[in-house]
Amino acid sequence: MEGTLQNPIYKCTIKTKKAVYNVSKILTGLTVTQNQDDLAQGVTITIPNIKDKKKYLYNNITVRDTLILSCKTGKHYKEIFRGTIWEKDYTSDVTKDLSLTAYDRLIYLQNTKDNFFFAKGKSTKSILQTICKRWGVKLDFQYKNIKHKRTIIREVNVSDAIIAVLNEVKKKTGTKYVISFEGGALTVKKRGTNTKIYTINKKESALTENTKVTMDGVITKVAIYREQESQSTKEQPPKKVTVVKGDTKKYGTLQEIIMRDSDDKKTVHAKKEAKEILKEHGKPKYERTLEAVNNPYVRKGHKIKSNAGALAGYYIVVGVEHDCLNGKMKLEVEK
């Protein structure tokens, strides 16, 4: 049987140490999620806790087993997820449901802490290669590569260390990135680089759209400080070097601070970084959500085209939840 983009066919397989279970025909729930603030992609399935020979599935399947999800929109299946079962939840009511949540390899980076030190002049790619090598993850780097200042990162999740490094690149270059786990590697690339751009039309696939405007996170003034070299045992407070202002008259004063090292005498780079901050955060933020007919291939970081009411034009997907069995998806998008 062939699938279509409008009616995809899913195949879900669970690999344990002793057996392989194809649970595709007994799925009662299937969601695929890529949250805006998380690195790891997640899949949650619900199946009845039926008996396999002598034991129930709850006893045969456990955390750390492997869950593989494939999708067919033509003649052949394409793997869209492979990850580790992270949570197992059993409800012993009338339905006796077994719920399993799995995440890709990046979940380990979100739940592991470490310390890092990188000398001045290290490139973005070199820093990420060091982090990934230490934690046994391959790196596929397709993003901007800059030289970084001396970097010390203490007692943080590995995922937060990676994000901190990439955010510095984003501030200095103005180019936004997306992190994903593809082809067995942590992949970093510019957002909106997908070659196939899917369109969501109001009368065909769009269901509902919502737009919220908020002042949360707005920055209208950036103060640049430099650490001072201490000439005594007393600590010297940082010195304000300059200020870069945005539209304080319209939105009020909401200040961010940039700290420079004591040996960094130039302010040109800091001013450029400040301008990028104001460019991205200098006005109220629009939070846009779009519910549409499910498309299993839409991922976080993809560019899409929307003709859904107020959401008209090209947008970047910053978060997505696929409700596969009900044929719906919810997208968080940015202009």
C-alpha positions as CSV (number, residue, x, y, z in Angstrom):
1,M,0.0,0.0,0.0
2,E,1.3,3.4,-1.0
3,G,1.1,6.5,1.2
4,T,0.6,10.1,0.2
5,L,1.7,13.4,1.7
6,Q,-1.9,14.0,2.7
7,N,-2.3,10.4,4.1
8,P,1.2,9.2,5.2
9,I,1.7,5.7,6.5
10,Y,3.9,5.3,9.7
11,K,6.0,2.4,10.8
12,C,7.1,2.3,14.4
13,T,9.6,-0.3,15.6
14,I,11.0,-0.9,19.1
15,K,14.3,-2.7,19.5
16,T,15.0,-4.3,22.9
17,K,17.9,-6.5,23.9
18,K,15.8,-9.7,23.4
19,A,13.3,-8.8,20.6
20,V,12.1,-6.4,18.0
21,Y,8.5,-5.1,18.1
22,N,6.6,-3.6,15.2
23,V,3.9,-1.7,17.0
24,S,2.6,0.3,14.0
25,K,-0.8,-1.4,13.9
26,I,-1.6,-1.0,17.6
27,L,-0.6,2.7,17.9
28,T,-3.3,4.8,19.6
29,G,-1.2,7.9,19.9
30,L,1.8,9.2,18.0
31,T,3.4,12.7,18.3
32,V,6.7,14.0,17.1
33,T,8.0,17.2,18.8
34,Q,10.8,19.7,18.3
35,N,10.4,22.4,21.0
36,Q,11.8,25.8,20.4
37,D,14.1,25.7,23.4
38,D,15.3,22.1,23.2
39,L,18.0,20.5,21.1
40,A,16.6,17.0,21.1
41,Q,13.7,15.8,19.0
42,G,11.1,13.7,20.8
43,V,8.6,11.0,19.9
44,T,5.8,9.9,22.2
45,I,3.7,6.8,21.4
46,T,0.7,5.2,23.2
47,I,0.0,1.5,22.7
48,P,-2.2,-1.0,24.6
49,N,-0.2,-3.1,27.2
50,I,-0.9,-6.4,25.4
51,K,0.7,-9.7,26.3
52,D,3.6,-11.1,24.2
53,K,3.7,-14.8,24.8
54,K,4.2,-14.9,28.6
55,K,4.8,-11.2,29.5
56,Y,3.1,-7.9,28.9
57,L,4.8,-5.2,26.8
58,Y,5.4,-3.1,29.9
59,N,7.7,-5.9,31.2
60,N,9.5,-6.4,27.8
61,I,10.1,-2.7,26.9
62,T,12.1,-0.4,29.1
63,V,14.1,2.8,29.1
64,R,17.2,2.8,27.0
65,D,15.6,0.6,24.3
66,T,15.6,2.0,20.8
67,L,12.6,3.5,19.0
68,I,12.6,3.9,15.2
69,L,9.9,5.9,13.3
70,S,9.6,5.8,9.5
71,C,7.1,7.4,7.2
72,K,5.9,6.5,3.7
73,T,4.4,9.1,1.4
74,G,5.0,7.0,-1.7
75,K,6.2,3.4,-2.2
76,H,9.0,3.3,0.3
77,Y,9.5,4.1,3.9
78,K,11.9,6.9,5.0
79,E,13.3,7.0,8.5
80,I,12.4,10.3,10.2
81,F,13.5,9.5,13.8
82,R,15.7,7.2,15.7
83,G,16.2,7.6,19.4
84,T,16.4,6.2,23.0
85,I,13.3,5.5,25.1
86,W,13.7,8.0,27.9
87,E,10.4,7.6,29.8
88,K,7.9,4.7,30.3
89,D,4.5,5.4,31.7
90,Y,1.8,2.8,32.3
91,T,-1.8,3.5,33.3
92,S,-3.6,0.5,34.7
93,D,-7.2,1.7,34.1
94,V,-9.7,0.3,31.7
95,T,-7.7,1.0,28.6
96,K,-4.3,-0.2,30.2
97,D,-2.3,2.2,28.1
98,L,1.5,2.1,27.8
99,S,3.1,5.5,26.9
100,L,6.7,5.7,25.7
101,T,8.7,8.8,25.1
102,A,12.0,8.7,23.1
103,Y,14.5,11.3,22.2
104,D,17.4,11.5,19.8
105,R,21.1,11.4,20.8
106,L,21.0,15.1,21.8
107,I,19.0,14.4,24.9
108,Y,22.3,13.3,26.6
109,L,23.8,16.7,25.9
110,Q,20.8,18.4,27.5
111,N,21.2,16.3,30.7
112,T,25.0,16.3,31.1
113,K,27.1,19.0,32.8
114,D,30.7,19.8,32.1
115,N,33.3,22.6,32.3
116,F,35.1,24.0,29.3
117,F,38.0,26.4,28.6
118,F,39.0,27.6,25.2
119,A,41.9,30.0,24.5
120,K,41.5,33.2,22.7
121,G,41.3,32.9,18.9
122,K,39.7,29.5,18.7
123,S,37.1,29.1,15.9
124,T,33.5,28.2,16.3
125,K,33.9,24.9,14.5
126,S,37.0,24.0,16.5
127,I,35.2,24.7,19.8
128,L,32.2,22.6,18.8
129,Q,34.4,19.8,17.5
130,T,36.1,19.7,20.9
131,I,32.8,19.5,22.8
132,C,31.3,16.9,20.5
133,K,34.4,14.7,20.5
134,R,34.5,14.7,24.3
135,W,30.9,13.4,24.4
136,G,31.1,11.0,21.5
137,V,28.9,12.9,19.1
138,K,29.7,13.5,15.4
139,L,29.5,17.1,14.2
140,D,28.2,18.3,10.9
141,F,29.0,22.1,10.8
142,Q,27.4,24.2,8.1
143,Y,27.2,27.6,9.9
144,K,29.2,30.8,10.2
145,N,32.7,30.3,11.6
146,I,34.3,33.2,13.7
147,K,37.2,33.6,16.0
148,H,36.2,33.7,19.7
149,K,37.6,35.5,22.7
150,R,38.9,33.5,25.7
151,T,36.0,31.4,26.8
152,I,35.4,29.8,30.2
153,I,32.2,27.8,30.7
154,R,31.6,26.3,34.2
155,E,29.1,23.8,35.4
156,V,26.5,24.0,32.6
157,N,24.7,21.5,30.5
158,V,26.7,20.6,27.4
159,S,23.8,21.7,25.3
160,D,23.9,25.2,27.0
161,A,27.6,25.4,26.3
162,I,27.0,24.8,22.6
163,I,24.2,27.3,22.5
164,A,26.3,29.9,24.2
165,V,29.0,29.6,21.6
166,L,26.6,29.7,18.7
167,N,24.7,32.7,20.2
168,E,27.9,34.7,20.2
169,V,28.2,34.0,16.5
170,K,24.6,35.0,15.9
171,K,25.1,38.3,17.8
172,K,28.2,39.1,15.7
173,T,27.0,38.0,12.3
174,G,23.2,38.5,12.6
175,T,22.8,35.0,11.1
176,K,20.4,32.7,13.0
177,Y,21.1,29.0,13.3
178,V,19.2,25.7,13.9
179,I,20.6,22.6,15.7
180,S,19.3,19.2,14.9
181,F,20.3,15.5,14.9
182,E,20.6,14.3,11.3
183,G,22.4,11.4,9.8
184,G,23.8,10.4,13.2
185,A,25.4,13.8,13.7
186,L,24.8,17.0,15.6
187,T,24.0,19.4,12.7
188,V,24.4,23.1,12.9
189,K,23.3,25.2,9.9
190,K,21.7,28.4,8.9
191,R,17.9,28.5,9.3
192,G,15.7,28.3,6.2
193,T,18.2,26.4,4.0
194,N,15.7,23.6,3.1
195,T,15.4,23.2,-0.7
196,K,11.8,22.0,-0.6
197,I,9.6,24.8,0.7
198,Y,6.1,23.6,1.7
199,T,3.1,25.9,1.3
200,I,0.2,26.1,3.8
201,N,-2.9,27.5,2.1
202,K,-6.0,28.8,3.9
203,K,-8.6,26.7,2.1
204,E,-6.4,23.5,1.7
205,S,-4.2,22.8,4.7
206,A,-4.4,25.7,7.2
207,L,-6.7,25.1,10.2
208,T,-6.2,28.0,12.6
209,E,-3.6,30.8,13.2
210,N,-2.8,33.0,16.2
211,T,-0.6,36.0,16.6
212,K,0.5,37.4,20.0
213,V,2.5,40.6,20.5
214,T,4.6,41.0,23.7
215,M,7.2,43.4,25.2
216,D,8.9,40.5,27.0
217,G,12.6,40.3,25.9
218,V,12.7,43.8,24.2
219,I,16.1,45.5,24.4
220,T,16.3,49.2,23.5
221,K,19.7,50.1,25.0
222,V,23.0,48.2,25.1
223,A,25.8,49.4,27.5
224,I,29.3,48.2,26.7
225,Y,31.6,47.7,29.7
226,R,35.3,46.7,29.9
227,E,36.9,44.8,32.8
228,Q,39.7,46.9,34.4
229,E,43.1,45.6,35.3
230,S,43.4,45.7,39.0
231,Q,46.5,47.5,40.4
232,S,45.9,46.4,43.9
233,T,44.3,43.6,45.9
234,K,40.9,45.4,45.6
235,E,38.7,44.5,42.7
236,Q,38.0,47.3,40.2
237,P,34.5,47.7,38.9
238,P,34.0,47.4,35.2
239,K,34.3,50.7,33.2
240,K,31.5,51.8,31.0
241,V,33.0,52.4,27.5
242,T,30.0,53.4,25.4
243,V,26.3,53.0,24.9
244,V,24.3,52.0,21.8
245,K,20.7,53.1,21.8
246,G,17.6,51.8,19.9
247,D,14.1,53.3,20.0
248,T,14.0,54.2,23.6
249,K,11.5,57.0,22.9
250,K,8.9,54.6,21.5
251,Y,9.4,51.5,23.7
252,G,11.1,52.9,26.8
253,T,14.6,52.0,28.2
254,L,15.3,48.3,28.5
255,Q,19.0,47.7,28.9
256,E,21.4,44.8,28.1
257,I,25.1,44.8,29.0
258,I,28.1,43.6,26.9
259,M,31.3,42.8,28.9
260,R,34.7,43.0,27.2
261,D,38.0,41.7,28.5
262,S,40.5,44.2,29.9
263,D,42.9,43.6,27.0
264,D,40.2,44.3,24.4
265,K,40.7,47.9,23.6
266,K,38.6,48.1,20.5
267,T,34.9,48.8,20.7
268,V,34.1,48.3,17.0
269,H,33.2,44.6,17.4
270,A,31.2,45.3,20.6
271,K,29.3,48.1,18.8
272,K,28.5,45.7,16.0
273,E,27.3,43.1,18.4
274,A,25.1,45.7,20.2
275,K,23.5,46.7,16.9
276,E,22.7,43.1,16.1
277,I,21.1,42.7,19.6
278,L,19.0,45.8,18.9
279,K,18.1,44.6,15.5
280,E,16.8,41.3,16.8
281,H,15.3,42.5,20.1
282,G,14.7,46.2,19.7
283,K,10.9,46.0,19.2
284,P,8.0,44.0,20.5
285,K,8.1,40.3,19.7
286,Y,5.4,38.6,17.6
287,E,4.6,35.0,18.7
288,R,2.9,33.3,15.8
289,T,1.4,29.8,15.9
290,L,-0.2,28.0,13.0
291,E,-2.2,24.8,13.1
292,A,-2.4,22.9,9.8
293,V,-2.9,19.5,8.2
294,N,0.1,17.4,9.2
295,N,3.2,17.2,7.0
296,P,5.6,14.7,8.5
297,Y,8.6,16.3,6.8
298,V,8.3,19.8,8.2
299,R,11.1,20.3,10.8
300,K,12.4,23.1,13.1
301,G,14.5,25.5,11.1
302,H,12.6,25.0,7.9
303,K,11.3,27.8,5.8
304,I,7.6,27.6,4.8
305,K,5.2,29.7,2.8
306,S,1.9,30.6,4.4
307,N,-1.3,31.9,2.9
308,A,-3.3,31.5,6.1
309,G,-5.2,34.7,6.9
310,A,-2.9,37.2,8.8
311,L,0.1,34.8,8.3
312,A,0.9,35.6,4.7
313,G,4.4,35.2,3.3
314,Y,7.5,33.2,4.2
315,Y,8.2,32.1,7.8
316,I,10.8,30.1,9.7
317,V,9.6,27.1,11.8
318,V,11.0,27.6,15.4
319,G,9.0,24.8,17.0
320,V,6.7,22.0,15.8
321,E,4.5,19.3,17.1
322,H,3.1,16.6,14.8
323,D,0.0,14.8,15.9
324,C,0.4,12.1,13.4
325,L,-2.6,9.9,14.0
326,N,-5.0,12.8,14.0
327,G,-3.4,14.3,10.9
328,K,-2.5,17.7,12.4
329,M,0.6,19.8,13.2
330,K,1.1,22.9,15.3
331,L,3.9,25.2,14.2
332,E,5.6,28.1,16.0
333,V,6.9,30.4,13.3
334,E,8.9,33.6,12.9
335,K,8.8,36.1,10.1
